[in-house]
Amino acid sequence: MKKQFVMLLVSAGFLISGCSIKVISYAPSILMEGSGKVKVGEFVYLASDNNTKIKSYAVSSNQIDTGMGLNSIYTDNDLKDYVADALAKELKYIGYKLSSDSDIVISGNIHEWSCDYIGVTTVDVLTKIEFIVTAGIGNDKKEIYRKIHDGKFSANKFMTTELTAAVNEGLRNCIKSFMADVQKIKVL
């Protein structure tokens, strides 16, 4: 009981401190296989203050939405670039060759990337990305896939040693959902 009380105090201190949290890097780990040439295009973070406001408030282009949370969560670069980089890492890890001259391009819209850590026992991460796949070259490009995928991840607050790992797991689950779907219908 004493150990749980100390952990609760440490967690409360962390939450009340108001310090921002930095998500530094994404490591690929999806266990799938794939082949072929693809290109990762641009992503748009719809919740940022540079784009359409989808909530009553905007977040920075490198900020994960924490709602009413006291600590902000940021990435080193814009979330649109972070997501594109994470997707590229997973594609390479799975076996795809990234090529700037590929006629298959994956891009998308980041509808939401949020982390709710205010609850008593859990950290809940939600990532919603609309993935768009186009095929063709120049004016002959056509959209062959468009779908929003969710990446959810919940962890016990007291068992999660690193909040950034939980945040990245939500993104990983979103990318994994996309990859499973496009492989199943043979888009990739």
Secondary structure as the mmCIF struct_conf table of DSSP 4:
data_model
#
loop_
_struct_conf.conf_type_id
_struct_conf.id
_struct_conf.beg_label_comp_id
_struct_conf.beg_label_asym_id
_struct_conf.beg_label_seq_id
_struct_conf.end_label_comp_id
_struct_conf.end_label_asym_id
_struct_conf.end_label_seq_id
HELX_RH_AL_P HELX_RH_AL_P1 LYS A 2 ILE A 16
TURN_TY1_P TURN_TY1_P1 SER A 17 SER A 17
STRN STRN1 ILE A 21 VAL A 23
BEND BEND1 GLY A 36 GLY A 36
STRN STRN2 LYS A 37 TYR A 45
TURN_TY1_P TURN_TY1_P2 LEU A 46 ALA A 47
STRN STRN3 SER A 48 SER A 48
TURN_TY1_P TURN_TY1_P3 ASP A 49 ASN A 50
BEND BEND2 ASN A 51 ASN A 51
BEND BEND3 LYS A 55 TYR A 57
STRN STRN4 VAL A 59 VAL A 59
TURN_TY1_P TURN_TY1_P4 SER A 61 ASN A 62
STRN STRN5 GLN A 63 ILE A 64
STRN STRN6 ASP A 65 ASP A 65
TURN_TY1_P TURN_TY1_P5 GLY A 67 MET A 68
BEND BEND4 LEU A 70 ASN A 71
STRN STRN7 ILE A 73 THR A 75
BEND BEND5 ASP A 76 ASN A 77
HELX_RH_AL_P HELX_RH_AL_P2 LEU A 79 ILE A 94
TURN_TY1_P TURN_TY1_P6 GLY A 95 GLY A 95
HELX_LH_PP_P HELX_LH_PP_P1 TYR A 96 TYR A 96
STRN STRN8 LYS A 97 LEU A 98
TURN_TY1_P TURN_TY1_P7 SER A 100 ASP A 101
BEND BEND6 ASP A 103 ASP A 103
STRN STRN9 ILE A 104 ASP A 116
BEND BEND7 GLY A 119 THR A 121
STRN STRN10 THR A 122 ALA A 135
BEND BEND8 GLY A 136 ILE A 137
HELX_RH_3T_P HELX_RH_3T_P1 GLY A 138 ASP A 140
STRN STRN11 LYS A 142 ASN A 156
TURN_TY1_P TURN_TY1_P8 LYS A 157 MET A 159
BEND BEND9 THR A 161 THR A 161
HELX_RH_AL_P HELX_RH_AL_P3 LEU A 163 LYS A 184
TURN_TY1_P TURN_TY1_P9 ILE A 185 LYS A 186
#
